Amino acid sequence: MPLSKKEKKELIDSYVENIEKSNMLFVLQPQGLNPVEASEFKKILYETQGTFNVVKNTLFKIALKNTEVGLNLEEGENAVVFSTGDSTEIAKIVEEFIKGSKQIEFRKGVVEGKIINKEEFEALASLPSREVLLAQVLSGMEGPITGFVRVLSGNIAGFINVVNSIKDQKQQ
């Protein structure tokens, strides 16, 4: 059943709102996706501040023109993952879902306003999580400080050894 003009406008407005409030979106080709898989995927994404929608191409193209994204849709059925959460975490979830389904393909994406292709998506999905990256940065910052403290304590330990040697010589 065709949508009325009011329903189409509401759908376009919904797409525009999702595009503008999301810090990233991934366009997928959901060929052969069954409703059970789609529901499971939606639940997983919901927990990580993401949504999954199969879009109407003509209406989504209009929504893209109404925003400053600059993304072009490919022909055929398209689904979009919107997210306001951690980009690497969502990318990992999407990549895992794509590998598990084997019928869905990544087409394009937008992360922080930059259009990405499949290779960039895979690189994003292979990055460690935000927490791991922060831990790595902190350990990298801690290394020089720890080394400096060891050098200073080594000098003091050497001085104490010299004083003890002098004390031992005077006692003999």
C-alpha positions as CSV (number, residue, x, y, z in Angstrom):
1,M,0.0,0.0,0.0
2,P,1.5,3.3,-1.0
3,L,2.3,6.0,1.6
4,S,0.4,9.2,1.7
5,K,2.2,12.5,1.3
6,K,2.0,13.2,5.0
7,E,3.5,9.8,5.8
8,K,6.3,10.3,3.3
9,K,7.1,13.7,4.8
10,E,7.1,12.2,8.3
11,L,9.5,9.5,7.2
12,I,11.8,12.0,5.5
13,D,11.8,14.1,8.6
14,S,12.6,11.0,10.7
15,Y,15.5,10.2,8.4
16,V,16.8,13.8,8.5
17,E,16.6,13.8,12.3
18,N,18.5,10.4,12.6
19,I,21.2,11.6,10.2
20,E,21.7,14.9,12.0
21,K,21.8,13.5,15.5
22,S,24.0,10.5,14.6
23,N,27.8,10.8,14.7
24,M,27.9,7.9,12.2
25,L,25.9,5.8,9.9
26,F,26.5,2.7,7.8
27,V,24.6,1.8,4.7
28,L,24.2,-2.0,4.2
29,Q,22.7,-4.2,1.6
30,P,20.3,-6.4,3.6
31,Q,19.6,-8.9,0.8
32,G,18.2,-12.2,2.3
33,L,17.9,-10.8,5.8
34,N,15.1,-12.6,7.7
35,P,13.0,-10.9,10.4
36,V,14.5,-12.9,13.3
37,E,18.1,-11.9,12.4
38,A,16.9,-8.3,12.0
39,S,15.3,-8.2,15.4
40,E,18.3,-9.7,17.1
41,F,20.6,-7.2,15.3
42,K,18.3,-4.3,16.4
43,K,18.4,-5.5,20.0
44,I,22.2,-5.6,20.0
45,L,22.5,-2.2,18.4
46,Y,19.9,-0.6,20.8
47,E,22.1,-1.6,23.8
48,T,25.0,0.4,22.2
49,Q,23.0,3.5,21.2
50,G,22.4,2.3,17.6
51,T,19.4,1.7,15.4
52,F,18.9,-0.4,12.3
53,N,16.3,0.5,9.6
54,V,15.6,-0.7,6.1
55,V,15.0,2.5,4.3
56,K,12.9,3.6,1.3
57,N,15.6,4.6,-1.2
58,T,13.8,7.6,-2.8
59,L,12.8,9.1,0.6
60,F,16.2,8.5,2.1
61,K,17.8,10.2,-0.9
62,I,15.7,13.2,-0.3
63,A,16.7,13.2,3.4
64,L,20.3,13.0,2.4
65,K,19.9,16.0,0.1
66,N,18.3,17.9,3.0
67,T,21.4,17.3,5.1
68,E,25.1,18.1,4.5
69,V,26.3,14.5,4.4
70,G,27.0,14.2,0.7
71,L,26.4,10.4,0.6
72,N,24.9,8.8,-2.5
73,L,22.9,5.6,-2.2
74,E,23.4,2.6,-4.5
75,E,20.5,0.9,-6.3
76,G,18.7,-1.9,-4.7
77,E,17.6,-2.5,-1.2
78,N,19.4,-0.5,1.5
79,A,19.4,-0.6,5.3
80,V,21.1,2.0,7.5
81,V,22.7,1.7,10.9
82,F,22.5,5.0,12.8
83,S,24.5,5.5,16.0
84,T,25.4,8.2,18.6
85,G,27.7,5.8,20.5
86,D,31.3,4.7,20.2
87,S,32.2,4.3,16.5
88,T,34.6,1.4,16.9
89,E,32.2,-0.6,19.1
90,I,29.3,-0.2,16.6
91,A,31.6,-1.0,13.7
92,K,32.7,-4.2,15.4
93,I,29.0,-5.2,16.0
94,V,28.1,-4.5,12.4
95,E,31.1,-6.4,11.1
96,E,30.4,-9.4,13.3
97,F,26.8,-9.3,12.1
98,I,27.9,-9.1,8.5
99,K,30.2,-12.1,8.9
100,G,27.6,-14.1,10.7
101,S,24.9,-13.4,8.1
102,K,27.1,-13.7,5.0
103,Q,24.2,-12.3,2.9
104,I,24.6,-8.7,4.1
105,E,27.2,-6.4,2.6
106,F,28.6,-3.1,3.7
107,R,28.2,-0.5,1.1
108,K,29.2,2.9,2.5
109,G,29.4,4.8,5.7
110,V,29.8,8.2,7.3
111,V,31.8,8.6,10.5
112,E,32.2,12.1,12.1
113,G,31.2,13.6,8.7
114,K,33.7,11.7,6.6
115,I,32.5,9.2,4.0
116,I,34.2,5.8,4.4
117,N,34.4,2.8,2.1
118,K,34.6,-0.9,2.9
119,E,38.3,-0.9,3.6
120,E,38.1,2.0,6.0
121,F,35.1,0.4,7.7
122,E,37.1,-2.8,8.3
123,A,40.0,-0.8,9.6
124,L,37.6,1.0,12.0
125,A,36.2,-2.3,13.2
126,S,39.7,-3.7,13.8
127,L,40.6,-0.9,16.2
128,P,40.6,-1.6,19.9
129,S,37.8,-0.2,22.0
130,R,37.9,3.3,23.5
131,E,38.8,1.9,26.9
132,V,41.7,-0.1,25.6
133,L,43.0,2.8,23.6
134,L,42.9,5.0,26.7
135,A,44.7,2.4,28.7
136,Q,47.4,2.1,26.0
137,V,47.9,5.9,26.0
138,L,48.1,6.1,29.8
139,S,50.6,3.3,29.9
140,G,52.7,5.1,27.2
141,M,52.6,8.2,29.3
142,E,53.5,6.3,32.4
143,G,56.6,4.7,30.9
144,P,58.9,7.8,30.8
145,I,57.8,8.9,34.2
146,T,58.6,5.5,35.7
147,G,61.9,5.5,33.9
148,F,62.8,8.9,35.3
149,V,61.9,7.8,38.9
150,R,64.1,4.7,38.4
151,V,67.0,6.8,37.3
152,L,66.6,9.2,40.2
153,S,66.3,6.3,42.7
154,G,69.4,4.6,41.1
155,N,71.5,7.7,41.7
156,I,70.3,7.8,45.4
157,A,71.0,4.1,45.8
158,G,74.5,4.5,44.3
159,F,75.1,7.4,46.7
160,I,74.0,5.3,49.7
161,N,76.3,2.5,48.5
162,V,79.3,4.8,48.4
163,V,78.5,6.2,51.9
164,N,78.1,2.7,53.2
165,S,81.5,1.7,51.7
166,I,83.2,4.7,53.2
167,K,81.6,3.9,56.6
168,D,82.8,0.2,56.3
169,Q,86.3,1.4,55.5
170,K,86.5,3.7,58.5
171,Q,85.2,1.0,60.8
172,Q,88.1,-1.3,59.7
